[in-house]
């Protein structure tokens, strides 16, 4: 049970002490500066960032004398003995003290704070899980959306006039309560929740390759429309409360047409929902993200595109293949492979003579067309080729050869999609460094529920 007494302390111009000069101390200093405290930092050295803050730095080790006369004390060092000494000295002098990440050495906690103008909301988890406090704070922020602070400023003016014109206390309370209720009703009526679409690139497979911005979009989503090759951890575990709609396409089988996907995005965002369209790799590289962006723009719907690590880059990085190299290739081409049977789809003569690394997506079923198109246009049979299956997952595999020999190897080795094909001299770098490269994908993750993915149905998901 949380028995803490919530108190907002006035420390403007009051002397406060922070012991420590690292990242956490810097974070705490910034919080105290927002409260306009008079801050002294005691630490032999300070990391960059303190130099732009209005503080007093005492460049020594902590001693008991440093605590005298302080209104509030924070210890943020990586030395447990110093932290305990700060705590004991502060308690002995009845000075409020907080030792970061050591709840038993705290007489007060600093909660997760949301501020909008004069409105300040602090969330406490009794020191048990500050990260959850941050989650609640972010939820409050998403609900408020900057409206509450403006409402408070407006109500404060009304309250001032009421206090000046009415003497009866009960009457004051009644009128002010009515004003607050009307302000809330006004926003419920006129400030319809603004929806937004986030077209997010989930990366090539390993859930740890999601961008921080993409992760936060998933975390704050009301609904997630996801493709087939998205790791279930990103779909189900990052935000278990969001509604999920599977719209994946595999082997030419479309569970939901592209037109239907775009209709769902438009319908849901018009309900005021935060909608994440979660796509494998990068949304704008063979992901139809452009089609969805155009459809949203056509309806004047606000959206944001969050880039992801595309499969070609993820596959190459995982096996130490630099797609560009000063000696072998000064350019890289990303090419779709699954349409190579269309007459005139690719200019094989130009592709065969470019000083470039060729990266084919979705090309395994057309590998014969790719090899023939290049070699028949004078690309050397000795040109290295790599086929990377399940890139960035724990079960990723690589098959290397030359254009002249790859067909024989493929007849012996079973390679399944999804696979990335890399063609060019840069592939040889893998042969040279394969004994040293140690790119470890994330560990095995089991979905919380049946994922519904045809690609992974009934299996452990390895990443």
BELJONOR-V871100 format. One line per field, one symbol per residue. phi: phi as a letter, one per 40 degrees, with the letter a starting at -180 (. if undefined). psi: psi as a letter, one per 20 degrees, with the letter a starting at -180 (. if undefined). burial: I if it has 9 or more other C-alpha atoms within 8 Angstrom, else O. A space follows every 50 residues. Layout:
phi = ???
psi = ???
burial = ???
This chain:
phi = .cbcccbbccbdgccbbbbhbccccccccccccccfccbbbbadbbcdhc ccccbbbbcaccbdccccgccabbbabcbcccdccdccccccbfbdbbbd gbdcbbcabbccbbbagccbbbbbbfgcadccdcccdcccccccfgcccc ccccccccccccccbbcccccdcccccccccccccdcccbbddccabbcb ccgciccccccccccccccbccabbbcccccddccbccaccccbbcbcbb fgcccbccccdcccdccccccgccbbccbcgbcbbfbgccccccccccbf bcabbbcbccdcccccccbgbccbadcbababbcbcbcbccccgcbcccc ccbccacbbbcfbccbdcccccccccbgccccccabbbbfdgccccabbb abdcbcccccccbcbbccabbbbiccdcccdcbccbcbccccccbcdcac cgcccbdgbccba
psi = pojqoppopojpjqpqppoqkagghgghghghhhjkqopppoqhqqrqhh hjqnrppomrqpqhhiipjqhqppplrjohggghgggggghhjkppqpop jnhilpiqqorppppncippppppkkjhnhhhhhggghggghggkjhggg gggghhgghggghhiphpgghgggghhhggghgghghhgimpporqpoop piaigoiijqqgghghgghjqhqpoqahkpphghghhgniiqppppkqpp kioohpqhhhghhgggghhiijqoppooqqcphjokjjhgghgggghhjl pprppoqroqhggggghhjkophqphhhpjrppppphjkiippjgqnhgg hhiqmqppopqljhikhggggghghikjpqijpqqpopqlpjrhkqqpoq brhhihgghhhhpopqqqqpppprhhhhhghhjhihploorqrpppqhrp hjphhjpjrqop.
burial = OOOOOOOOOOIOOIIIIIIIIIOOIIOIIIOIIOIIIIIIIIIIOIOOOI OOOOIOOIOOOIOOOOIOOIIIIIIIIOOOOIIIOIIOIIIOOOIIIIIO OOIOIIOOIOIIIIOIOOIIOIIIIOOOOIOOIIOIIIOIIOOOOOOIII IIIOIOOIIOOIIOOIOOOOOIOOIIOOIIOOIOOIIOOOOOOOIIIIII IIIIIIIOIIIOOIIOIIOOIIIIIIIIIIIIIIIIIIIOOIOIOIIIII OOOIOIOOOOIIOOIIOIIOOIIIIIIIIIIIIIIOIIIIOIIOIIIOOO IIIOOIIIIIIIIIIIIIIIIIIIIOOIIIIIOIOIIIOIOOOOOOOIIO OIOOOIIIIIIIIIOIOOIIIOIIIOIIIOIOIIIIIIIIIIIIOIOIOI IIIOIIIOIIOOOOOOOOIIIIIIIIIIIIOOIIOOOOOOIIOIIOIOOO OOIOOIIOOIIII
